[in-house]
Every structure is written in structure tokens, then in C-alpha cells.
């Protein structure tokens, strides 16, 4: 069994790492990683805007942003992928590759979830910060930009990192629409070998485990460091409704 | 493209039936794996509360594996991998009894058990140690302390996280389509292929998913309201 696993890795490590590149599209672990990094990087600024919209008093901002968050929380990611897969070509009149479909879906989905993290981070700061900034003559947006967001975002770094881990796990769903990423590569290997499914999927699980465990562990360490740094600067524990909730979804 | 027409799907006996069957399968898988997950989570919690270090390590490893490997990969490992190394008689029995759905329930249940047990554990840890010491000093037994003092408080604290994870368990049931379970998303693809009314089918399924998720969320909110102590708010 162990011998099988080692020989599968030896024969297919390049496929698992970069897919069929340069003879085909970039795939494998590299595609998984690029997809996750791009998704989080694009979703993050969007999530800050969404969070601000969710906290505004204007119904034109509040209602659509709330609806978006509830749709992302209530509808399976797979269903959203199917929507993007179908709607984007209709809207822009051209076909887009599966990689882009997956990227668009993940950006929308992650932005909705991250916006709840951002909102919790902003609310956790306490009203005093905003009141003081406004009293000193900052505008609302100025206060947000110079006083609230820098503090809130710093405190939220661990949550953003765990959201990144969730994103890596979510990219596996690209398999369903044939995006050439790590899970897709493992299935290709499995279809070639046919006789060793356990070994192939064991390797796949192991790779994801190593990557995600390392990043989750980093998030925990970061969280402890930030908590230590903040110790004594916050006033007691937060009321339950303001505590950052675990909104990460785990496909 | 033909015009927007929901009735073409809903009123069509075949399509309507396929979607309903799909929804039924989604609910069966979600409910089955929820029950499995909750039972296992309580067991894992009890093991973890025992003083044995080895048991603690083992449960921690279980939780770590299920939280750091994508659920879809866990499903594939069960359905393609583990099923192939089972004894042959069992493999035949399983394929006669709907192996896809069974493995989906097992994989989703085992995965979510890790989340539930962590939720319950952080619920228990958020109850101050003084509570159990006071209960023991008042003459409660270990189990009495658990039952009447610790658990009610722990449950209240764990409730928001448990509800969130129940919703994600329900959503994750859609992943079962990747191993061929005929649940709602699977039915959606079939109806889409036959009717070519993609927009309508997706809309119906999305609304069905959304209603179920919102029902779980509001049931959870009602439970939390009930669990809040009088005078706490």
C-alpha cells in the first residue's frame, strides 16, 4: 500500500503540481493556489464595501447587500457556480473558461462571507472610536478610512487567513465544471490507473491536509499574538451578538 | 431562447416529479448526516472530556483531519477509495442498497461531527470552572453537574455555532451530486438537460435551497430566544 502511494506520487507529481502545463492549461496544485489567492485578493476590497453597505442607513445600500449575504449563506456554492456558469455567457455574450467562472463565483461568495467578518470586526471596536473621530472633525468615510478600518482589519487578519483556507477547500468544487485544479488532476490519475482509487484519493486528501493545516495553524498563532497585543486595550468581552461568528463554510 | 415561463417546469409532471424527488433526497441526506454528526459529536466530546491524553490526541487528530480536508475530497475518498478496499460481500450489499447515498451520509456526517464536537466543546469551555465546583460542593454527582448545571449553559453558548454549521451541512448535501446521488442539484442538471429552461430550473432550486436554509436559521433563532435566560436581555 505504501509502495503504491510512493510510486503514484513518483509517476504523477508533475501532473499534481502544475497539471498538463505547458501542453495544456495550467492545472494541479498551482491552479488551486492561484485561484484561491486571486479570489481572496479580489473579494477582500469588495467585502469592505459590502460591510459598509450593510451598516449604512440607506435602504438602497442596506437591502441589496443584506440580500446578497443571505443568498450566499443560504444557497449551496455549487448552485452559485451553476448560476455563474450559465449567466455570465448570457450577460457578456461570450464563453468564459471554467477557471474564470470559478473565480467570479468565489469572489462573490467570499466577499459575502468576508463582509460579515469585516462587519463584526468594525462593530467589535466599539462606538467610542467612531464618536471620537467624528468629534475631531473627520467625516464618516474619513473616520472609517483612517481610524476604524486600520484597527479592525489588523484584528481580523486571523479570520481572513482562515477564510483563505476555506477558499482553498472551496476550489475543489471547480471539479464539477471541469476546472483543471488539484482535485481534477487526481481524478485524471485515478481514471488512468483505475485499480488504485484509495491510494490516489489518499494522496489528494494528504496534500490538502498539509496545506490547510499549516495555514490554519498560522492563523491560530497569529490570533494568539494579536490577542496578546490587544490584552488590556479592550474593555472586557464582547456581547454575544457582536462576537465574530464562524461563518466559514466548509465544502 | 424561449420566454420566461416557470409553469413549463412546475406544471410538467415529469420535471416537477424529478425536482421533488431531488428535494426529498437532499432532505434525507441532510437529516441523516445531521443525526450521525450530532451523535458522533457528543461521543467525541465525552471522549475528549475524559482524562486520558491519548484519547484527547486521537479526537484532536480526527477533528483536524475533517476540518482541513475539503468535504468533496472526503466524499471522493469514501465513495471511490474506501469502498474499493471493503470486503467484496459488503461492496455488493452496498451497491444493492444505494451506495452513493450511504457514503454521502457517512462522509458528510463524519465531517460535520468534527465541527459540532468543537462547537459543543467551546460551549463547555465557556462555562466558568466555578459553576461545576459550586455544583459539586452543593452535592451534585458528576453526571448531575453535567446534566443540570454545565450542559444547559454550554448548549446555550454553543447554539449560534451549531446553527451555522447545521446550515452549512444542509448546503454541503449538494456536494453529493459529484458522486452521483440524485439530490436536488443533480435533479436540476437533469431537468435542465431535458427542458433547456436553465434559468427557470435554477431559480426554482435556488429558492427551494434558500427557503430551507432560512427555515433552519429561523428555527435556530427561535431556539436561541427560548434558551436565553429571563432577564438576560
Interface residues (C-beta under 8 A of the other chain):
Chain A: X70 X71 X73 X74 X75 X76 X77 X78 X79 X82 X83 X86 X165 X168 X169 X170 X172 X173 X175 X176 X183 X187 X190 X197 X198 X199 X200 X201 X202 X204 X205 X208 X209 X212 X213 X216 X240 X245 X246 X247 X249 X250 X251
Chain B: X64 X65 X67 X68 X69 X70 X71 X72 X73 X74 X76 X77 X80 X81 X82 X84 X85 X111 X115 X160 X161 X164 X165 X167 X168 X171 X172 X173 X174 X175 X177 X178 X185 X188 X189 X198 X199 X202 X205 X206 X209 X210 X213 X214 X217
